[in-house]
Amino acid sequence: MKQTEKMKTGESMPLTEVLAALPFNADGLIPAIAQQHDTGEVLMMAWMSLVALEETLERGRVCYWSRSRQKLWRKGESSGQIQVLKEMSFDCDSDTILMKVDQTGPACHTGRRSCFYNVVKGDRVEVVAEPLIDPSQLYGK
């Protein structure tokens, strides 16, 4: 974020100005990464609209934009696996959001703790985590 590049530690600017200057894509979305606040584990990446971002900041419970359903996606609304916002940051270009969250149970729709369970090992991709819960139990399907 150009405005903060030369600022000193402790200096700040109004959140409304920062939100107004965010470079949302053509669909009105910005990528958001969720990280477990106490362990540093990267849980997932999803998209946020301005409305989802404002709701997250207002309520303290993470809300995304579902591209497949074309509506707000309040994390955990159908599974109970909520994310409570602990801290939000913007990267230096303000084109990615990092949210430190307290995740209840699995973050991934596969029932795994993290969506990042496919690890490149040489010329292969290895699954490195088992589901914590069967997705059919998670979503009642």
C-alpha positions in Angstrom: 0.0 0.0 0.0 1.8 3.1 -1.3 0.5 5.3 1.5 2.1 3.3 4.2 5.4 2.4 2.6 7.2 5.4 4.1 5.2 5.4 7.4 7.0 4.7 10.7 5.9 2.0 13.1 2.9 3.1 15.0 1.7 5.6 12.3 -1.7 4.8 10.9 -4.4 5.9 8.4 -8.2 5.5 8.5 -9.5 2.0 7.7 -12.2 3.6 5.4 -9.4 5.0 3.2 -7.6 1.7 3.0 -10.8 -0.2 2.1 -11.8 2.3 -0.5 -8.4 1.9 -2.2 -8.3 -1.9 -2.3 -7.7 -3.3 -5.8 -10.7 -5.6 -6.1 -10.6 -7.7 -9.4 -13.1 -7.4 -12.2 -15.6 -9.6 -10.2 -15.3 -7.3 -7.2 -13.2 -9.8 -5.2 -9.8 -9.9 -3.4 -8.0 -13.0 -2.2 -7.9 -13.7 1.5 -5.7 -16.2 3.3 -6.8 -17.7 6.6 -4.0 -18.6 9.1 -4.5 -20.2 12.5 -3.6 -17.4 14.9 -1.7 -19.4 17.5 0.2 -22.0 15.4 0.8 -20.1 12.1 -0.7 -23.0 10.1 -2.1 -21.8 6.7 -5.7 -23.1 6.6 -7.2 -21.9 3.3 -7.5 -19.2 0.7 -10.9 -17.8 -0.4 -12.3 -14.7 -2.0 -13.8 -11.7 -0.3 -16.1 -8.9 -1.6 -16.2 -5.5 0.1 -19.5 -6.5 1.8 -17.9 -9.8 3.1 -14.8 -7.8 4.3 -16.9 -5.2 6.1 -19.1 -7.9 7.7 -16.0 -9.8 8.9 -14.6 -6.6 10.5 -18.0 -5.7 12.0 -18.9 -9.1 13.4 -15.5 -10.7 14.1 -16.6 -13.9 12.3 -15.1 -14.5 8.9 -17.4 -14.1 5.9 -16.2 -14.8 2.3 -17.8 -14.6 -1.2 -18.7 -17.9 -2.7 -17.9 -17.8 -6.4 -19.8 -21.1 -7.0 -22.9 -20.1 -5.2 -22.6 -16.3 -6.0 -23.5 -15.3 -2.5 -21.9 -14.4 0.9 -20.4 -17.5 2.6 -20.3 -17.2 6.3 -17.6 -19.7 7.2 -19.2 -22.5 9.2 -22.9 -21.6 8.4 -23.6 -25.2 7.2 -20.7 -27.1 8.8 -20.4 -25.4 12.2 -16.6 -25.0 11.5 -16.4 -21.2 12.1 -13.5 -18.9 11.9 -13.2 -16.1 14.5 -11.1 -13.2 13.3 -8.2 -12.4 15.6 -6.2 -10.0 13.3 -6.4 -8.8 9.7 -3.5 -7.5 7.6 -3.0 -6.3 4.1 0.1 -7.1 2.1 2.4 -4.3 0.8 0.4 -4.0 -2.5 -3.0 -4.3 -0.7 -3.9 -7.0 -3.2 -4.1 -9.9 -0.7 -5.6 -10.1 2.8 -4.2 -12.2 5.6 -6.5 -13.1 8.4 -5.3 -14.7 11.6 -8.2 -16.7 12.8 -9.3 -19.2 15.4 -10.6 -22.1 13.4 -13.1 -24.5 14.9 -12.4 -28.0 13.5 -11.5 -28.5 9.9 -11.2 -25.5 7.5 -11.3 -27.6 4.3 -14.5 -28.9 2.7 -12.7 -32.3 2.5 -12.8 -32.5 6.3 -9.1 -31.8 6.6 -7.7 -29.2 9.0 -6.1 -27.3 6.1 -6.8 -27.0 2.4 -3.1 -27.3 1.7 -2.7 -31.1 2.1 -1.2 -31.8 -1.4 2.5 -31.4 -1.1 5.0 -31.5 -4.0 7.7 -34.0 -3.3 10.1 -34.2 -6.3 8.1 -35.2 -9.3 5.0 -36.3 -7.3 2.3 -34.7 -5.3 1.7 -36.5 -1.9 -1.4 -36.2 0.3 0.0 -35.4 3.8 -3.1 -35.2 5.9 -6.2 -37.4 6.6 -9.6 -35.9 7.1 -10.5 -35.1 10.7 -14.2 -35.8 9.8 -16.1 -37.3 6.9 -17.4 -34.5 4.7 -20.8 -36.1 4.6 -21.0 -35.7 8.4 -19.6 -32.2 8.1 -22.3 -31.0 5.7 -25.1 -33.5 6.4 -25.0 -34.7 2.7 
